[in-house]
Amino acid sequence: MAKKEKQACPCGGGEYASCCGRFIEQGVVPQTALELMRSRYTGYTQDNEAYVRMTWYPRTLPQGVLIAQEPNLKWIGLEVRKHQENGDEATVEFIARYKISGRAYKMHEVSRFVREEGKWYYLDGQQQ
């Protein structure tokens, strides 16, 4: 029997199980806003509405569906540009690349995060 290949993490941070998989599937709490941001990106690539919702700050969480069910959407990469933490607040600037029906797009955002009771949450983001 062939050895099972290790799955790469969609965020680009290495092996899925030891990267974002530990947060999404094993319930480990991200220790930094950057870990949370990367795992949220991975959650989006998996259409994991529950994880994205759980990691959004409750007071800024929008009503309704968070992950649009876009046909033929394929996430193709994440580039983290900048990451700053100051106590219980943080920002992460990133570019997420994706394709819809073969046409390439990018989302450039500066996301704000807040830590409450030892847990990081996505607060909001500003498109660049």
Disulfide bonds with the S-S distance in Angstrom:
none
